[in-house]
Amino acid sequence: MPKFDHHLHTSRHSPDSSIDPLVLIAHAKAVGLDGVVITDHDFQWDPEEVAELAAQANGLSVFSGAEVSAREGHFLVYGLPNLDEAPPACDWPTCSSSSNATTRRSSRPIRFAGTSRSTS
C-alpha cells in the first residue's frame, strides 16, 4: 500500500511553515513516503508549479490540495481546479485564533462544488 502524507505546508505559501518545498520532498523520500499532498493555507498551487516540483522529486508523487479557512475551522480540500469559487471565510491568522474562529463571516458565501448549496 502506498504511503502518502496528505497534509503538508511549505514556506512558499503558508505563514506557519518554515520548510522549503525541495527540502520537504527530500524529507518525504528519506522517510519512505511514496507521495505528498501539499495543502498550504488558503492557497492551491498552480498545476505548472506542482509539475515543476514533481519533476525534481525523482519518482515521489506530488499533488496540491488546500487547507481552507472557515468559521468552523480549517478543512482539507482536494480535487478542486482552483480556489476561485471558495474564498476563505476569514483570513488564516484570524481563523487560527480559537476566540475568533466562529465569529467572522465571509462577505461571499462559499459554494460547494457541483451543487447550488452554499454556506449562506
Phi and psi restraints in degrees (range 20) as a CNS / XPLOR table:
assign (resid 1 and name C) (resid 2 and name N)
       (resid 2 and name CA) (resid 2 and name C) 1.0 -63.7 20.0 2
assign (resid 2 and name N) (resid 2 and name CA)
       (resid 2 and name C) (resid 3 and name N) 1.0 146.8 20.0 2
assign (resid 2 and name C) (resid 3 and name N)
       (resid 3 and name CA) (resid 3 and name C) 1.0 -111.0 20.0 2
assign (resid 3 and name N) (resid 3 and name CA)
       (resid 3 and name C) (resid 4 and name N) 1.0 120.5 20.0 2
assign (resid 3 and name C) (resid 4 and name N)
       (resid 4 and name CA) (resid 4 and name C) 1.0 -124.4 20.0 2
assign (resid 4 and name N) (resid 4 and name CA)
       (resid 4 and name C) (resid 5 and name N) 1.0 147.7 20.0 2
assign (resid 4 and name C) (resid 5 and name N)
       (resid 5 and name CA) (resid 5 and name C) 1.0 -104.6 20.0 2
assign (resid 5 and name N) (resid 5 and name CA)
       (resid 5 and name C) (resid 6 and name N) 1.0 120.9 20.0 2
assign (resid 5 and name C) (resid 6 and name N)
       (resid 6 and name CA) (resid 6 and name C) 1.0 -107.8 20.0 2
assign (resid 6 and name N) (resid 6 and name CA)
       (resid 6 and name C) (resid 7 and name N) 1.0 18.3 20.0 2
assign (resid 6 and name C) (resid 7 and name N)
       (resid 7 and name CA) (resid 7 and name C) 1.0 -147.7 20.0 2
assign (resid 7 and name N) (resid 7 and name CA)
       (resid 7 and name C) (resid 8 and name N) 1.0 85.1 20.0 2
assign (resid 7 and name C) (resid 8 and name N)
       (resid 8 and name CA) (resid 8 and name C) 1.0 -130.9 20.0 2
assign (resid 8 and name N) (resid 8 and name CA)
       (resid 8 and name C) (resid 9 and name N) 1.0 143.0 20.0 2
assign (resid 8 and name C) (resid 9 and name N)
       (resid 9 and name CA) (resid 9 and name C) 1.0 -114.0 20.0 2
assign (resid 9 and name N) (resid 9 and name CA)
       (resid 9 and name C) (resid 10 and name N) 1.0 155.4 20.0 2
assign (resid 9 and name C) (resid 10 and name N)
       (resid 10 and name CA) (resid 10 and name C) 1.0 -126.5 20.0 2
assign (resid 10 and name N) (resid 10 and name CA)
       (resid 10 and name C) (resid 11 and name N) 1.0 159.4 20.0 2
assign (resid 10 and name C) (resid 11 and name N)
       (resid 11 and name CA) (resid 11 and name C) 1.0 -70.6 20.0 2
assign (resid 11 and name N) (resid 11 and name CA)
       (resid 11 and name C) (resid 12 and name N) 1.0 -15.0 20.0 2
assign (resid 11 and name C) (resid 12 and name N)
       (resid 12 and name CA) (resid 12 and name C) 1.0 -67.7 20.0 2
assign (resid 12 and name N) (resid 12 and name CA)
       (resid 12 and name C) (resid 13 and name N) 1.0 -35.4 20.0 2
assign (resid 12 and name C) (resid 13 and name N)
       (resid 13 and name CA) (resid 13 and name C) 1.0 -137.4 20.0 2
assign (resid 13 and name N) (resid 13 and name CA)
       (resid 13 and name C) (resid 14 and name N) 1.0 1.5 20.0 2
assign (resid 13 and name C) (resid 14 and name N)
       (resid 14 and name CA) (resid 14 and name C) 1.0 -122.3 20.0 2
assign (resid 14 and name N) (resid 14 and name CA)
       (resid 14 and name C) (resid 15 and name N) 1.0 129.0 20.0 2
assign (resid 14 and name C) (resid 15 and name N)
       (resid 15 and name CA) (resid 15 and name C) 1.0 -70.1 20.0 2
assign (resid 15 and name N) (resid 15 and name CA)
       (resid 15 and name C) (resid 16 and name N) 1.0 -14.6 20.0 2
assign (resid 15 and name C) (resid 16 and name N)
       (resid 16 and name CA) (resid 16 and name C) 1.0 -102.0 20.0 2
assign (resid 16 and name N) (resid 16 and name CA)
       (resid 16 and name C) (resid 17 and name N) 1.0 15.1 20.0 2
assign (resid 16 and name C) (resid 17 and name N)
       (resid 17 and name CA) (resid 17 and name C) 1.0 -122.0 20.0 2
assign (resid 17 and name N) (resid 17 and name CA)
       (resid 17 and name C) (resid 18 and name N) 1.0 146.2 20.0 2
assign (resid 17 and name C) (resid 18 and name N)
       (resid 18 and name CA) (resid 18 and name C) 1.0 -119.0 20.0 2
assign (resid 18 and name N) (resid 18 and name CA)
       (resid 18 and name C) (resid 19 and name N) 1.0 9.9 20.0 2
assign (resid 18 and name C) (resid 19 and name N)
       (resid 19 and name CA) (resid 19 and name C) 1.0 -97.7 20.0 2
assign (resid 19 and name N) (resid 19 and name CA)
       (resid 19 and name C) (resid 20 and name N) 1.0 127.8 20.0 2
assign (resid 19 and name C) (resid 20 and name N)
       (resid 20 and name CA) (resid 20 and name C) 1.0 -69.7 20.0 2
assign (resid 20 and name N) (resid 20 and name CA)
       (resid 20 and name C) (resid 21 and name N) 1.0 143.2 20.0 2
assign (resid 20 and name C) (resid 21 and name N)
       (resid 21 and name CA) (resid 21 and name C) 1.0 -54.8 20.0 2
assign (resid 21 and name N) (resid 21 and name CA)
       (resid 21 and name C) (resid 22 and name N) 1.0 -38.8 20.0 2
assign (resid 21 and name C) (resid 22 and name N)
       (resid 22 and name CA) (resid 22 and name C) 1.0 -68.7 20.0 2
assign (resid 22 and name N) (resid 22 and name CA)
       (resid 22 and name C) (resid 23 and name N) 1.0 -34.5 20.0 2
assign (resid 22 and name C) (resid 23 and name N)
       (resid 23 and name CA) (resid 23 and name C) 1.0 -68.6 20.0 2
assign (resid 23 and name N) (resid 23 and name CA)
       (resid 23 and name C) (resid 24 and name N) 1.0 -39.9 20.0 2
assign (resid 23 and name C) (resid 24 and name N)
       (resid 24 and name CA) (resid 24 and name C) 1.0 -57.8 20.0 2
assign (resid 24 and name N) (resid 24 and name CA)
       (resid 24 and name C) (resid 25 and name N) 1.0 -45.5 20.0 2
assign (resid 24 and name C) (resid 25 and name N)
       (resid 25 and name CA) (resid 25 and name C) 1.0 -61.3 20.0 2
assign (resid 25 and name N) (resid 25 and name CA)
       (resid 25 and name C) (resid 26 and name N) 1.0 -44.9 20.0 2
assign (resid 25 and name C) (resid 26 and name N)
       (resid 26 and name CA) (resid 26 and name C) 1.0 -61.7 20.0 2
assign (resid 26 and name N) (resid 26 and name CA)
       (resid 26 and name C) (resid 27 and name N) 1.0 -43.4 20.0 2
assign (resid 26 and name C) (resid 27 and name N)
       (resid 27 and name CA) (resid 27 and name C) 1.0 -65.1 20.0 2
assign (resid 27 and name N) (resid 27 and name CA)
       (resid 27 and name C) (resid 28 and name N) 1.0 -41.9 20.0 2
assign (resid 27 and name C) (resid 28 and name N)
       (resid 28 and name CA) (resid 28 and name C) 1.0 -60.4 20.0 2
assign (resid 28 and name N) (resid 28 and name CA)
       (resid 28 and name C) (resid 29 and name N) 1.0 -43.9 20.0 2
assign (resid 28 and name C) (resid 29 and name N)
       (resid 29 and name CA) (resid 29 and name C) 1.0 -65.9 20.0 2
assign (resid 29 and name N) (resid 29 and name CA)
       (resid 29 and name C) (resid 30 and name N) 1.0 -40.7 20.0 2
assign (resid 29 and name C) (resid 30 and name N)
       (resid 30 and name CA) (resid 30 and name C) 1.0 -63.4 20.0 2
assign (resid 30 and name N) (resid 30 and name CA)
       (resid 30 and name C) (resid 31 and name N) 1.0 -31.9 20.0 2
assign (resid 30 and name C) (resid 31 and name N)
       (resid 31 and name CA) (resid 31 and name C) 1.0 -93.1 20.0 2
assign (resid 31 and name N) (resid 31 and name CA)
       (resid 31 and name C) (resid 32 and name N) 1.0 4.7 20.0 2
assign (resid 31 and name C) (resid 32 and name N)
       (resid 32 and name CA) (resid 32 and name C) 1.0 87.8 20.0 2
assign (resid 32 and name N) (resid 32 and name CA)
       (resid 32 and name C) (resid 33 and name N) 1.0 19.3 20.0 2
assign (resid 32 and name C) (resid 33 and name N)
       (resid 33 and name CA) (resid 33 and name C) 1.0 -74.7 20.0 2
assign (resid 33 and name N) (resid 33 and name CA)
       (resid 33 and name C) (resid 34 and name N) 1.0 151.3 20.0 2
assign (resid 33 and name C) (resid 34 and name N)
       (resid 34 and name CA) (resid 34 and name C) 1.0 -94.2 20.0 2
assign (resid 34 and name N) (resid 34 and name CA)
       (resid 34 and name C) (resid 35 and name N) 1.0 -19.4 20.0 2
assign (resid 34 and name C) (resid 35 and name N)
       (resid 35 and name CA) (resid 35 and name C) 1.0 -169.2 20.0 2
assign (resid 35 and name N) (resid 35 and name CA)
       (resid 35 and name C) (resid 36 and name N) 1.0 166.5 20.0 2
assign (resid 35 and name C) (resid 36 and name N)
       (resid 36 and name CA) (resid 36 and name C) 1.0 -137.3 20.0 2
assign (resid 36 and name N) (resid 36 and name CA)
       (resid 36 and name C) (resid 37 and name N) 1.0 152.4 20.0 2
assign (resid 36 and name C) (resid 37 and name N)
       (resid 37 and name CA) (resid 37 and name C) 1.0 -122.0 20.0 2
assign (resid 37 and name N) (resid 37 and name CA)
       (resid 37 and name C) (resid 38 and name N) 1.0 114.0 20.0 2
assign (resid 37 and name C) (resid 38 and name N)
       (resid 38 and name CA) (resid 38 and name C) 1.0 -82.9 20.0 2
assign (resid 38 and name N) (resid 38 and name CA)
       (resid 38 and name C) (resid 39 and name N) 1.0 120.8 20.0 2
assign (resid 38 and name C) (resid 39 and name N)
       (resid 39 and name CA) (resid 39 and name C) 1.0 -123.0 20.0 2
assign (resid 39 and name N) (resid 39 and name CA)
       (resid 39 and name C) (resid 40 and name N) 1.0 68.1 20.0 2
assign (resid 39 and name C) (resid 40 and name N)
       (resid 40 and name CA) (resid 40 and name C) 1.0 -64.9 20.0 2
assign (resid 40 and name N) (resid 40 and name CA)
       (resid 40 and name C) (resid 41 and name N) 1.0 158.2 20.0 2
assign (resid 40 and name C) (resid 41 and name N)
       (resid 41 and name CA) (resid 41 and name C) 1.0 -68.0 20.0 2
assign (resid 41 and name N) (resid 41 and name CA)
       (resid 41 and name C) (resid 42 and name N) 1.0 121.4 20.0 2
assign (resid 41 and name C) (resid 42 and name N)
       (resid 42 and name CA) (resid 42 and name C) 1.0 50.9 20.0 2
assign (resid 42 and name N) (resid 42 and name CA)
       (resid 42 and name C) (resid 43 and name N) 1.0 33.7 20.0 2
assign (resid 42 and name C) (resid 43 and name N)
       (resid 43 and name CA) (resid 43 and name C) 1.0 -150.0 20.0 2
assign (resid 43 and name N) (resid 43 and name CA)
       (resid 43 and name C) (resid 44 and name N) 1.0 134.4 20.0 2
assign (resid 43 and name C) (resid 44 and name N)
       (resid 44 and name CA) (resid 44 and name C) 1.0 -119.7 20.0 2
assign (resid 44 and name N) (resid 44 and name CA)
       (resid 44 and name C) (resid 45 and name N) 1.0 127.2 20.0 2
assign (resid 44 and name C) (resid 45 and name N)
       (resid 45 and name CA) (resid 45 and name C) 1.0 -60.5 20.0 2
assign (resid 45 and name N) (resid 45 and name CA)
       (resid 45 and name C) (resid 46 and name N) 1.0 145.8 20.0 2
assign (resid 45 and name C) (resid 46 and name N)
       (resid 46 and name CA) (resid 46 and name C) 1.0 -66.3 20.0 2
assign (resid 46 and name N) (resid 46 and name CA)
       (resid 46 and name C) (resid 47 and name N) 1.0 145.7 20.0 2
assign (resid 46 and name C) (resid 47 and name N)
       (resid 47 and name CA) (resid 47 and name C) 1.0 -54.3 20.0 2
assign (resid 47 and name N) (resid 47 and name CA)
       (resid 47 and name C) (resid 48 and name N) 1.0 -36.4 20.0 2
assign (resid 47 and name C) (resid 48 and name N)
       (resid 48 and name CA) (resid 48 and name C) 1.0 -65.0 20.0 2
assign (resid 48 and name N) (resid 48 and name CA)
       (resid 48 and name C) (resid 49 and name N) 1.0 -38.6 20.0 2
assign (resid 48 and name C) (resid 49 and name N)
       (resid 49 and name CA) (resid 49 and name C) 1.0 -67.7 20.0 2
assign (resid 49 and name N) (resid 49 and name CA)
       (resid 49 and name C) (resid 50 and name N) 1.0 -40.3 20.0 2
assign (resid 49 and name C) (resid 50 and name N)
       (resid 50 and name CA) (resid 50 and name C) 1.0 -65.4 20.0 2
assign (resid 50 and name N) (resid 50 and name CA)
       (resid 50 and name C) (resid 51 and name N) 1.0 -44.6 20.0 2
assign (resid 50 and name C) (resid 51 and name N)
       (resid 51 and name CA) (resid 51 and name C) 1.0 -61.1 20.0 2
assign (resid 51 and name N) (resid 51 and name CA)
       (resid 51 and name C) (resid 52 and name N) 1.0 -39.6 20.0 2
assign (resid 51 and name C) (resid 52 and name N)
       (resid 52 and name CA) (resid 52 and name C) 1.0 -62.2 20.0 2
assign (resid 52 and name N) (resid 52 and name CA)
       (resid 52 and name C) (resid 53 and name N) 1.0 -44.4 20.0 2
assign (resid 52 and name C) (resid 53 and name N)
       (resid 53 and name CA) (resid 53 and name C) 1.0 -67.3 20.0 2
assign (resid 53 and name N) (resid 53 and name CA)
       (resid 53 and name C) (resid 54 and name N) 1.0 -43.2 20.0 2
assign (resid 53 and name C) (resid 54 and name N)
       (resid 54 and name CA) (resid 54 and name C) 1.0 -61.5 20.0 2
assign (resid 54 and name N) (resid 54 and name CA)
       (resid 54 and name C) (resid 55 and name N) 1.0 -35.6 20.0 2
assign (resid 54 and name C) (resid 55 and name N)
       (resid 55 and name CA) (resid 55 and name C) 1.0 -63.1 20.0 2
assign (resid 55 and name N) (resid 55 and name CA)
       (resid 55 and name C) (resid 56 and name N) 1.0 -25.6 20.0 2
assign (resid 55 and name C) (resid 56 and name N)
       (resid 56 and name CA) (resid 56 and name C) 1.0 -95.2 20.0 2
assign (resid 56 and name N) (resid 56 and name CA)
       (resid 56 and name C) (resid 57 and name N) 1.0 0.8 20.0 2
assign (resid 56 and name C) (resid 57 and name N)
       (resid 57 and name CA) (resid 57 and name C) 1.0 -91.3 20.0 2
assign (resid 57 and name N) (resid 57 and name CA)
       (resid 57 and name C) (resid 58 and name N) 1.0 -1.1 20.0 2
assign (resid 57 and name C) (resid 58 and name N)
       (resid 58 and name CA) (resid 58 and name C) 1.0 47.2 20.0 2
assign (resid 58 and name N) (resid 58 and name CA)
       (resid 58 and name C) (resid 59 and name N) 1.0 56.5 20.0 2
assign (resid 58 and name C) (resid 59 and name N)
       (resid 59 and name CA) (resid 59 and name C) 1.0 95.9 20.0 2
assign (resid 59 and name N) (resid 59 and name CA)
       (resid 59 and name C) (resid 60 and name N) 1.0 -13.9 20.0 2
assign (resid 59 and name C) (resid 60 and name N)
       (resid 60 and name CA) (resid 60 and name C) 1.0 -75.2 20.0 2
assign (resid 60 and name N) (resid 60 and name CA)
       (resid 60 and name C) (resid 61 and name N) 1.0 129.5 20.0 2
assign (resid 60 and name C) (resid 61 and name N)
       (resid 61 and name CA) (resid 61 and name C) 1.0 -74.6 20.0 2
assign (resid 61 and name N) (resid 61 and name CA)
       (resid 61 and name C) (resid 62 and name N) 1.0 133.5 20.0 2
assign (resid 61 and name C) (resid 62 and name N)
       (resid 62 and name CA) (resid 62 and name C) 1.0 -126.6 20.0 2
assign (resid 62 and name N) (resid 62 and name CA)
       (resid 62 and name C) (resid 63 and name N) 1.0 124.4 20.0 2
assign (resid 62 and name C) (resid 63 and name N)
       (resid 63 and name CA) (resid 63 and name C) 1.0 -128.6 20.0 2
assign (resid 63 and name N) (resid 63 and name CA)
       (resid 63 and name C) (resid 64 and name N) 1.0 163.8 20.0 2
assign (resid 63 and name C) (resid 64 and name N)
       (resid 64 and name CA) (resid 64 and name C) 1.0 -123.3 20.0 2
assign (resid 64 and name N) (resid 64 and name CA)
       (resid 64 and name C) (resid 65 and name N) 1.0 132.2 20.0 2
assign (resid 64 and name C) (resid 65 and name N)
       (resid 65 and name CA) (resid 65 and name C) 1.0 -124.4 20.0 2
assign (resid 65 and name N) (resid 65 and name CA)
       (resid 65 and name C) (resid 66 and name N) 1.0 -150.9 20.0 2
assign (resid 65 and name C) (resid 66 and name N)
       (resid 66 and name CA) (resid 66 and name C) 1.0 -157.7 20.0 2
assign (resid 66 and name N) (resid 66 and name CA)
       (resid 66 and name C) (resid 67 and name N) 1.0 151.2 20.0 2
assign (resid 66 and name C) (resid 67 and name N)
       (resid 67 and name CA) (resid 67 and name C) 1.0 -105.0 20.0 2
assign (resid 67 and name N) (resid 67 and name CA)
       (resid 67 and name C) (resid 68 and name N) 1.0 103.1 20.0 2
assign (resid 67 and name C) (resid 68 and name N)
       (resid 68 and name CA) (resid 68 and name C) 1.0 -88.1 20.0 2
assign (resid 68 and name N) (resid 68 and name CA)
       (resid 68 and name C) (resid 69 and name N) 1.0 131.2 20.0 2
assign (resid 68 and name C) (resid 69 and name N)
       (resid 69 and name CA) (resid 69 and name C) 1.0 -84.6 20.0 2
assign (resid 69 and name N) (resid 69 and name CA)
       (resid 69 and name C) (resid 70 and name N) 1.0 135.8 20.0 2
assign (resid 69 and name C) (resid 70 and name N)
       (resid 70 and name CA) (resid 70 and name C) 1.0 -142.8 20.0 2
assign (resid 70 and name N) (resid 70 and name CA)
       (resid 70 and name C) (resid 71 and name N) 1.0 167.7 20.0 2
assign (resid 70 and name C) (resid 71 and name N)
       (resid 71 and name CA) (resid 71 and name C) 1.0 -57.6 20.0 2
assign (resid 71 and name N) (resid 71 and name CA)
       (resid 71 and name C) (resid 72 and name N) 1.0 -33.9 20.0 2
assign (resid 71 and name C) (resid 72 and name N)
       (resid 72 and name CA) (resid 72 and name C) 1.0 -81.7 20.0 2
assign (resid 72 and name N) (resid 72 and name CA)
       (resid 72 and name C) (resid 73 and name N) 1.0 -10.1 20.0 2
assign (resid 72 and name C) (resid 73 and name N)
       (resid 73 and name CA) (resid 73 and name C) 1.0 138.9 20.0 2
assign (resid 73 and name N) (resid 73 and name CA)
       (resid 73 and name C) (resid 74 and name N) 1.0 -153.5 20.0 2
assign (resid 73 and name C) (resid 74 and name N)
       (resid 74 and name CA) (resid 74 and name C) 1.0 -111.1 20.0 2
assign (resid 74 and name N) (resid 74 and name CA)
       (resid 74 and name C) (resid 75 and name N) 1.0 139.5 20.0 2
assign (resid 74 and name C) (resid 75 and name N)
       (resid 75 and name CA) (resid 75 and name C) 1.0 -127.5 20.0 2
assign (resid 75 and name N) (resid 75 and name CA)
       (resid 75 and name C) (resid 76 and name N) 1.0 130.2 20.0 2
assign (resid 75 and name C) (resid 76 and name N)
       (resid 76 and name CA) (resid 76 and name C) 1.0 -78.6 20.0 2
assign (resid 76 and name N) (resid 76 and name CA)
       (resid 76 and name C) (resid 77 and name N) 1.0 131.2 20.0 2
assign (resid 76 and name C) (resid 77 and name N)
       (resid 77 and name CA) (resid 77 and name C) 1.0 -126.4 20.0 2
assign (resid 77 and name N) (resid 77 and name CA)
       (resid 77 and name C) (resid 78 and name N) 1.0 132.4 20.0 2
assign (resid 77 and name C) (resid 78 and name N)
       (resid 78 and name CA) (resid 78 and name C) 1.0 -128.6 20.0 2
assign (resid 78 and name N) (resid 78 and name CA)
       (resid 78 and name C) (resid 79 and name N) 1.0 147.2 20.0 2
assign (resid 78 and name C) (resid 79 and name N)
       (resid 79 and name CA) (resid 79 and name C) 1.0 88.2 20.0 2
assign (resid 79 and name N) (resid 79 and name CA)
       (resid 79 and name C) (resid 80 and name N) 1.0 0.3 20.0 2
assign (resid 79 and name C) (resid 80 and name N)
       (resid 80 and name CA) (resid 80 and name C) 1.0 -77.7 20.0 2
assign (resid 80 and name N) (resid 80 and name CA)
       (resid 80 and name C) (resid 81 and name N) 1.0 142.9 20.0 2
assign (resid 80 and name C) (resid 81 and name N)
       (resid 81 and name CA) (resid 81 and name C) 1.0 -67.0 20.0 2
assign (resid 81 and name N) (resid 81 and name CA)
       (resid 81 and name C) (resid 82 and name N) 1.0 -31.5 20.0 2
assign (resid 81 and name C) (resid 82 and name N)
       (resid 82 and name CA) (resid 82 and name C) 1.0 -166.1 20.0 2
assign (resid 82 and name N) (resid 82 and name CA)
       (resid 82 and name C) (resid 83 and name N) 1.0 177.3 20.0 2
assign (resid 82 and name C) (resid 83 and name N)
       (resid 83 and name CA) (resid 83 and name C) 1.0 -102.8 20.0 2
assign (resid 83 and name N) (resid 83 and name CA)
       (resid 83 and name C) (resid 84 and name N) 1.0 14.2 20.0 2
assign (resid 83 and name C) (resid 84 and name N)
       (resid 84 and name CA) (resid 84 and name C) 1.0 -57.8 20.0 2
assign (resid 84 and name N) (resid 84 and name CA)
       (resid 84 and name C) (resid 85 and name N) 1.0 -34.5 20.0 2
assign (resid 84 and name C) (resid 85 and name N)
       (resid 85 and name CA) (resid 85 and name C) 1.0 -91.9 20.0 2
assign (resid 85 and name N) (resid 85 and name CA)
       (resid 85 and name C) (resid 86 and name N) 1.0 0.7 20.0 2
assign (resid 85 and name C) (resid 86 and name N)
       (resid 86 and name CA) (resid 86 and name C) 1.0 -132.9 20.0 2
assign (resid 86 and name N) (resid 86 and name CA)
       (resid 86 and name C) (resid 87 and name N) 1.0 68.3 20.0 2
assign (resid 86 and name C) (resid 87 and name N)
       (resid 87 and name CA) (resid 87 and name C) 1.0 -67.8 20.0 2
assign (resid 87 and name N) (resid 87 and name CA)
       (resid 87 and name C) (resid 88 and name N) 1.0 151.7 20.0 2
assign (resid 87 and name C) (resid 88 and name N)
       (resid 88 and name CA) (resid 88 and name C) 1.0 -63.4 20.0 2
assign (resid 88 and name N) (resid 88 and name CA)
       (resid 88 and name C) (resid 89 and name N) 1.0 145.7 20.0 2
assign (resid 88 and name C) (resid 89 and name N)
       (resid 89 and name CA) (resid 89 and name C) 1.0 -74.0 20.0 2
assign (resid 89 and name N) (resid 89 and name CA)
       (resid 89 and name C) (resid 90 and name N) 1.0 -21.6 20.0 2
assign (resid 89 and name C) (resid 90 and name N)
       (resid 90 and name CA) (resid 90 and name C) 1.0 -157.6 20.0 2
assign (resid 90 and name N) (resid 90 and name CA)
       (resid 90 and name C) (resid 91 and name N) 1.0 162.2 20.0 2
assign (resid 90 and name C) (resid 91 and name N)
       (resid 91 and name CA) (resid 91 and name C) 1.0 -73.0 20.0 2
assign (resid 91 and name N) (resid 91 and name CA)
       (resid 91 and name C) (resid 92 and name N) 1.0 155.4 20.0 2
assign (resid 91 and name C) (resid 92 and name N)
       (resid 92 and name CA) (resid 92 and name C) 1.0 -56.2 20.0 2
assign (resid 92 and name N) (resid 92 and name CA)
       (resid 92 and name C) (resid 93 and name N) 1.0 -49.3 20.0 2
assign (resid 92 and name C) (resid 93 and name N)
       (resid 93 and name CA) (resid 93 and name C) 1.0 -59.5 20.0 2
assign (resid 93 and name N) (resid 93 and name CA)
       (resid 93 and name C) (resid 94 and name N) 1.0 -37.1 20.0 2
assign (resid 93 and name C) (resid 94 and name N)
       (resid 94 and name CA) (resid 94 and name C) 1.0 -70.2 20.0 2
assign (resid 94 and name N) (resid 94 and name CA)
       (resid 94 and name C) (resid 95 and name N) 1.0 -44.9 20.0 2
assign (resid 94 and name C) (resid 95 and name N)
       (resid 95 and name CA) (resid 95 and name C) 1.0 -66.4 20.0 2
assign (resid 95 and name N) (resid 95 and name CA)
       (resid 95 and name C) (resid 96 and name N) 1.0 -28.4 20.0 2
assign (resid 95 and name C) (resid 96 and name N)
       (resid 96 and name CA) (resid 96 and name C) 1.0 -74.9 20.0 2
assign (resid 96 and name N) (resid 96 and name CA)
       (resid 96 and name C) (resid 97 and name N) 1.0 -14.7 20.0 2
assign (resid 96 and name C) (resid 97 and name N)
       (resid 97 and name CA) (resid 97 and name C) 1.0 -85.9 20.0 2
assign (resid 97 and name N) (resid 97 and name CA)
       (resid 97 and name C) (resid 98 and name N) 1.0 118.5 20.0 2
assign (resid 97 and name C) (resid 98 and name N)
       (resid 98 and name CA) (resid 98 and name C) 1.0 -60.5 20.0 2
assign (resid 98 and name N) (resid 98 and name CA)
       (resid 98 and name C) (resid 99 and name N) 1.0 -28.6 20.0 2
assign (resid 98 and name C) (resid 99 and name N)
       (resid 99 and name CA) (resid 99 and name C) 1.0 -71.8 20.0 2
assign (resid 99 and name N) (resid 99 and name CA)
       (resid 99 and name C) (resid 100 and name N) 1.0 -25.4 20.0 2
assign (resid 99 and name C) (resid 100 and name N)
       (resid 100 and name CA) (resid 100 and name C) 1.0 -103.3 20.0 2
assign (resid 100 and name N) (resid 100 and name CA)
       (resid 100 and name C) (resid 101 and name N) 1.0 -10.1 20.0 2
assign (resid 100 and name C) (resid 101 and name N)
       (resid 101 and name CA) (resid 101 and name C) 1.0 -60.7 20.0 2
assign (resid 101 and name N) (resid 101 and name CA)
       (resid 101 and name C) (resid 102 and name N) 1.0 -28.8 20.0 2
assign (resid 101 and name C) (resid 102 and name N)
       (resid 102 and name CA) (resid 102 and name C) 1.0 -108.6 20.0 2
assign (resid 102 and name N) (resid 102 and name CA)
       (resid 102 and name C) (resid 103 and name N) 1.0 4.0 20.0 2
assign (resid 102 and name C) (resid 103 and name N)
       (resid 103 and name CA) (resid 103 and name C) 1.0 -105.4 20.0 2
assign (resid 103 and name N) (resid 103 and name CA)
       (resid 103 and name C) (resid 104 and name N) 1.0 -20.2 20.0 2
assign (resid 103 and name C) (resid 104 and name N)
       (resid 104 and name CA) (resid 104 and name C) 1.0 -84.2 20.0 2
assign (resid 104 and name N) (resid 104 and name CA)
       (resid 104 and name C) (resid 105 and name N) 1.0 139.9 20.0 2
assign (resid 104 and name C) (resid 105 and name N)
       (resid 105 and name CA) (resid 105 and name C) 1.0 -119.1 20.0 2
assign (resid 105 and name N) (resid 105 and name CA)
       (resid 105 and name C) (resid 106 and name N) 1.0 147.0 20.0 2
assign (resid 105 and name C) (resid 106 and name N)
       (resid 106 and name CA) (resid 106 and name C) 1.0 -73.5 20.0 2
assign (resid 106 and name N) (resid 106 and name CA)
       (resid 106 and name C) (resid 107 and name N) 1.0 146.7 20.0 2
assign (resid 106 and name C) (resid 107 and name N)
       (resid 107 and name CA) (resid 107 and name C) 1.0 -77.2 20.0 2
assign (resid 107 and name N) (resid 107 and name CA)
       (resid 107 and name C) (resid 108 and name N) 1.0 -19.0 20.0 2
assign (resid 107 and name C) (resid 108 and name N)
       (resid 108 and name CA) (resid 108 and name C) 1.0 -124.2 20.0 2
assign (resid 108 and name N) (resid 108 and name CA)
       (resid 108 and name C) (resid 109 and name N) 1.0 138.5 20.0 2
assign (resid 108 and name C) (resid 109 and name N)
       (resid 109 and name CA) (resid 109 and name C) 1.0 -69.1 20.0 2
assign (resid 109 and name N) (resid 109 and name CA)
       (resid 109 and name C) (resid 110 and name N) 1.0 146.1 20.0 2
assign (resid 109 and name C) (resid 110 and name N)
       (resid 110 and name CA) (resid 110 and name C) 1.0 -83.3 20.0 2
assign (resid 110 and name N) (resid 110 and name CA)
       (resid 110 and name C) (resid 111 and name N) 1.0 126.2 20.0 2
assign (resid 110 and name C) (resid 111 and name N)
       (resid 111 and name CA) (resid 111 and name C) 1.0 -93.2 20.0 2
assign (resid 111 and name N) (resid 111 and name CA)
       (resid 111 and name C) (resid 112 and name N) 1.0 137.4 20.0 2
assign (resid 111 and name C) (resid 112 and name N)
       (resid 112 and name CA) (resid 112 and name C) 1.0 -85.3 20.0 2
assign (resid 112 and name N) (resid 112 and name CA)
       (resid 112 and name C) (resid 113 and name N) 1.0 131.7 20.0 2
assign (resid 112 and name C) (resid 113 and name N)
       (resid 113 and name CA) (resid 113 and name C) 1.0 -54.4 20.0 2
assign (resid 113 and name N) (resid 113 and name CA)
       (resid 113 and name C) (resid 114 and name N) 1.0 132.0 20.0 2
assign (resid 113 and name C) (resid 114 and name N)
       (resid 114 and name CA) (resid 114 and name C) 1.0 77.6 20.0 2
assign (resid 114 and name N) (resid 114 and name CA)
       (resid 114 and name C) (resid 115 and name N) 1.0 8.7 20.0 2
assign (resid 114 and name C) (resid 115 and name N)
       (resid 115 and name CA) (resid 115 and name C) 1.0 -134.9 20.0 2
assign (resid 115 and name N) (resid 115 and name CA)
       (resid 115 and name C) (resid 116 and name N) 1.0 170.8 20.0 2
assign (resid 115 and name C) (resid 116 and name N)
       (resid 116 and name CA) (resid 116 and name C) 1.0 -98.0 20.0 2
assign (resid 116 and name N) (resid 116 and name CA)
       (resid 116 and name C) (resid 117 and name N) 1.0 1.1 20.0 2
assign (resid 116 and name C) (resid 117 and name N)
       (resid 117 and name CA) (resid 117 and name C) 1.0 -72.0 20.0 2
assign (resid 117 and name N) (resid 117 and name CA)
       (resid 117 and name C) (resid 118 and name N) 1.0 142.8 20.0 2
assign (resid 117 and name C) (resid 118 and name N)
       (resid 118 and name CA) (resid 118 and name C) 1.0 -139.8 20.0 2
assign (resid 118 and name N) (resid 118 and name CA)
       (resid 118 and name C) (resid 119 and name N) 1.0 175.0 20.0 2
assign (resid 118 and name C) (resid 119 and name N)
       (resid 119 and name CA) (resid 119 and name C) 1.0 -83.5 20.0 2
assign (resid 119 and name N) (resid 119 and name CA)
       (resid 119 and name C) (resid 120 and name N) 1.0 -6.9 20.0 2
